[in-house]
Amino acid sequence: MALLSIRNVTRRFGGIVAIDDVSLDVEPGQIVGLIGPNGAGKTTLFNVITRLYRPDSGELDFEGRSLLRTPPHRIIRRRIARTFQNVELFQTMSVLDNVLVGAYSRTRPFRGAEADGRAQEVIEYVGVADVADRPVSGLPFGTLKRVELARALVAEPKLLLLDEPAGGLNHEEVSELGAFIRRLREDFDLTVLLVEHHMGLVMGIAERIHVLDFGRKIAEGTPAEVQRNPAVIEAYLGAESTAA
């Protein structure tokens, strides 16, 4: 059974269709890529999964149970966590306190030995222990993305949604990120759904890829299958990939 099953989901904003009749499955333990040009509906689909948006039609099931009856603030308790394309952190709070916000869904009380210990472990894992007590305001963008990832991981998700994790990284950092995401999957027993424009990263780590264009799914398959698909080449990968 698929961990996440999306069936015929449509989401409109006024008269504009952002997602049009999209269906896809994410199997347990996979790293799955979700790609497409700007405005294709990728982040909108993330927002539907996490219940920030309610679909106009369609069904979403997680572990065989509907997500549509789960209010947004309880999605994290269903073991779904995410990062954002534009980092969303509490700027005046410390790195540790931002991460503890994620721990709140899994530990009681909010502050205490268990919550603090778990947060410190994850902060060290993602490599930001040296700034744990600093406010996040003013920290480098790459550091902020790691803090946001730590906040997601400390909630002990089964499904981790990563929205453009390679944004702002250089070539060497992107290569390291690919290995890091694979390690995350193993160390935290995760399933990963990844939105990313960096094709080298997606093609290098995803077992399966779904492609959106103007809100519709135009292809799915292995990285090799997607790279050969004429509709994908035309819509997103471009002439450079055709010649490659």
C-alpha positions as CSV (number, residue, x, y, z in Angstrom):
1,M,0.0,0.0,0.0
2,A,1.2,3.5,-0.9
3,L,2.2,5.6,2.1
4,L,0.7,8.7,0.4
5,S,-2.0,8.4,-2.3
6,I,-3.3,11.4,-4.1
7,R,-6.3,10.9,-6.4
8,N,-7.7,13.4,-8.9
9,V,-6.8,16.5,-6.8
10,T,-7.8,19.9,-8.2
11,R,-7.1,23.2,-6.6
12,R,-8.3,26.6,-8.0
13,F,-7.6,30.2,-7.0
14,G,-10.5,32.1,-8.3
15,G,-10.8,31.2,-11.9
16,I,-7.2,30.0,-12.2
17,V,-6.5,26.2,-11.9
18,A,-3.3,25.7,-10.0
19,I,-3.6,21.9,-9.8
20,D,-5.7,20.0,-12.3
21,D,-6.8,16.4,-11.7
22,V,-3.4,15.3,-10.3
23,S,-2.9,11.7,-9.1
24,L,0.2,10.1,-7.7
25,D,1.5,7.6,-5.2
26,V,4.5,7.7,-2.9
27,E,5.7,4.3,-1.7
28,P,7.2,3.8,1.8
29,G,10.9,4.3,2.0
30,Q,11.3,6.0,-1.4
31,I,12.8,9.3,-2.4
32,V,10.4,10.7,-4.9
33,G,11.0,13.8,-7.0
34,L,8.3,16.3,-8.0
35,I,9.5,18.5,-10.8
36,G,8.2,21.0,-13.3
37,P,8.7,24.6,-14.5
38,N,7.9,27.6,-12.3
39,G,4.1,27.9,-11.7
40,A,3.5,24.2,-12.4
41,G,1.8,23.6,-9.1
42,K,4.5,21.8,-7.1
43,T,4.4,24.0,-3.9
44,T,0.6,24.2,-4.2
45,L,0.5,20.4,-4.1
46,F,2.7,20.5,-1.0
47,N,0.3,23.0,0.6
48,V,-2.6,20.7,-0.2
49,I,-0.9,17.7,1.4
50,T,-0.1,19.6,4.5
51,R,-3.7,21.1,4.6
52,L,-2.7,24.7,4.2
53,Y,-5.0,24.5,1.1
54,R,-8.1,22.5,0.8
55,P,-8.6,20.9,-2.6
56,D,-11.7,21.7,-4.6
57,S,-12.0,18.0,-5.5
58,G,-10.1,14.8,-5.1
59,E,-8.8,12.6,-2.3
60,L,-5.6,12.4,-0.2
61,D,-4.8,9.3,1.9
62,F,-1.9,8.8,4.2
63,E,-1.3,5.4,5.6
64,G,-4.7,4.4,4.3
65,R,-6.6,7.2,6.1
66,S,-7.9,10.4,4.6
67,L,-5.9,13.6,5.2
68,L,-8.9,15.8,4.3
69,R,-10.5,15.3,7.8
70,T,-7.2,16.3,9.5
71,P,-7.0,20.0,10.4
72,P,-3.7,21.7,9.4
73,H,-2.4,22.0,12.9
74,R,-2.7,18.2,13.4
75,I,-0.9,17.2,10.2
76,I,2.4,17.0,12.1
77,R,0.8,14.5,14.4
78,R,0.0,12.3,11.4
79,R,3.9,12.2,11.0
80,I,4.1,14.5,8.0
81,A,6.7,17.3,8.2
82,R,8.0,19.8,5.6
83,T,10.4,22.5,4.8
84,F,9.5,25.6,2.8
85,Q,10.8,27.1,-0.5
86,N,11.2,30.4,1.4
87,V,12.5,29.6,4.9
88,E,9.8,30.0,7.6
89,L,11.4,30.5,11.0
90,F,10.8,32.6,14.1
91,Q,13.5,35.2,13.6
92,T,13.8,36.5,17.2
93,M,14.0,33.0,18.6
94,S,17.1,30.9,19.0
95,V,18.0,28.0,16.8
96,L,17.2,25.6,19.7
97,D,13.8,27.2,20.4
98,N,12.9,27.1,16.7
99,V,13.7,23.4,16.6
100,L,11.7,22.8,19.8
101,V,8.6,24.1,18.0
102,G,8.9,20.9,15.9
103,A,9.4,18.8,19.0
104,Y,6.2,20.0,20.6
105,S,4.1,17.5,18.5
106,R,6.0,14.5,19.9
107,T,7.0,15.4,23.5
108,R,5.3,16.7,26.6
109,P,6.1,19.0,28.3
110,F,7.3,21.4,25.6
111,R,10.5,22.2,27.5
112,G,12.2,19.5,29.5
113,A,15.0,17.0,29.4
114,E,13.4,14.8,26.8
115,A,12.5,17.6,24.4
116,D,15.7,19.5,24.8
117,G,17.8,16.4,24.5
118,R,16.0,15.3,21.3
119,A,16.3,18.8,19.8
120,Q,20.0,19.0,20.6
121,E,20.7,15.6,19.0
122,V,19.0,16.7,15.7
123,I,20.7,20.1,15.8
124,E,24.1,18.3,16.0
125,Y,23.0,15.9,13.3
126,V,22.3,18.7,10.7
127,G,25.5,20.5,11.7
128,V,24.3,23.7,13.4
129,A,25.2,22.9,17.0
130,D,27.7,25.8,17.1
131,V,24.8,28.3,16.7
132,A,22.2,26.6,18.8
133,D,21.8,29.5,21.2
134,R,21.9,32.2,18.7
135,P,18.8,33.9,17.2
136,V,18.2,32.8,13.7
137,S,18.0,36.3,12.4
138,G,21.2,37.2,10.5
139,L,22.4,33.6,10.1
140,P,23.5,32.5,6.6
141,F,20.7,31.2,4.3
142,G,22.3,27.7,4.1
143,T,22.3,27.6,7.9
144,L,18.7,28.6,8.1
145,K,17.7,25.8,5.8
146,R,19.4,23.3,8.1
147,V,17.6,24.8,11.1
148,E,14.3,24.4,9.3
149,L,15.2,20.8,8.4
150,A,16.1,20.1,12.0
151,R,12.7,21.5,13.1
152,A,11.0,19.0,10.7
153,L,13.2,16.0,11.7
154,V,12.6,16.5,15.5
155,A,8.9,15.9,14.9
156,E,9.8,12.3,13.9
157,P,8.0,12.3,10.6
158,K,7.4,9.3,8.4
159,L,7.0,11.5,5.3
160,L,9.3,14.5,4.8
161,L,8.4,17.1,2.2
162,L,11.4,19.1,1.0
163,D,10.6,22.2,-1.0
164,E,13.7,23.3,-3.0
165,P,16.4,22.3,-0.5
166,A,19.2,23.1,-2.9
167,G,18.1,26.7,-3.3
168,G,21.1,29.1,-2.8
169,L,23.6,26.3,-2.6
170,N,26.8,26.0,-4.8
171,H,27.7,23.0,-6.9
172,E,29.8,21.3,-4.2
173,E,27.1,21.9,-1.6
174,V,24.4,20.4,-3.9
175,S,26.5,17.3,-4.3
176,E,26.9,17.0,-0.5
177,L,23.1,17.6,-0.1
178,G,22.3,14.6,-2.3
179,A,24.4,12.3,-0.1
180,F,22.9,13.9,3.0
181,I,19.3,13.3,1.9
182,R,20.1,9.6,1.2
183,R,21.6,9.4,4.7
184,L,18.5,11.1,6.2
185,R,16.3,8.5,4.6
186,E,18.3,5.7,6.2
187,D,19.0,7.2,9.6
188,F,15.5,8.5,10.3
189,D,13.6,5.7,8.4
190,L,12.0,8.4,6.1
191,T,10.0,8.6,2.9
192,V,11.0,11.8,1.1
193,L,9.0,13.8,-1.4
194,L,11.3,16.4,-3.0
195,V,10.5,19.5,-5.0
196,E,13.6,20.7,-6.7
197,H,14.7,22.6,-9.8
198,H,18.3,21.3,-9.7
199,M,18.0,18.4,-12.1
200,G,21.3,16.8,-11.2
201,L,20.2,16.4,-7.6
202,V,16.7,15.0,-8.4
203,M,18.0,12.6,-11.1
204,G,20.8,11.5,-8.8
205,I,18.8,10.5,-5.7
206,A,15.1,9.9,-6.7
207,E,13.8,6.4,-7.4
208,R,10.7,7.8,-9.0
209,I,9.8,11.2,-10.4
210,H,6.5,12.9,-11.1
211,V,6.4,15.9,-13.5
212,L,3.8,18.7,-13.4
213,D,3.3,21.3,-16.1
214,F,0.6,24.0,-15.8
215,G,-0.9,22.1,-12.9
216,R,-1.3,18.8,-14.7
217,K,0.8,15.7,-14.4
218,I,2.4,15.0,-17.7
219,A,4.8,12.2,-16.8
220,E,6.0,9.8,-14.2
221,G,8.7,7.1,-14.0
222,T,12.3,6.4,-13.1
223,P,14.8,9.2,-13.7
224,A,15.9,7.6,-16.9
225,E,12.4,7.3,-18.2
226,V,11.5,10.9,-17.3
227,Q,14.7,12.2,-19.0
228,R,13.7,10.5,-22.2
229,N,10.1,11.6,-22.2
230,P,9.5,14.1,-25.0
231,A,6.8,16.0,-23.1
232,V,9.1,16.5,-20.1
233,I,12.0,17.6,-22.4
234,E,9.7,20.2,-24.1
235,A,8.1,21.4,-20.9
236,Y,11.0,21.6,-18.5
237,L,14.3,20.0,-19.2
238,G,14.7,21.9,-22.5
239,A,16.9,21.5,-25.6
240,E,20.1,21.2,-23.6
241,S,18.8,17.8,-22.2
242,T,17.8,16.7,-25.6
243,A,21.3,17.1,-26.8
244,A,22.9,15.5,-23.7
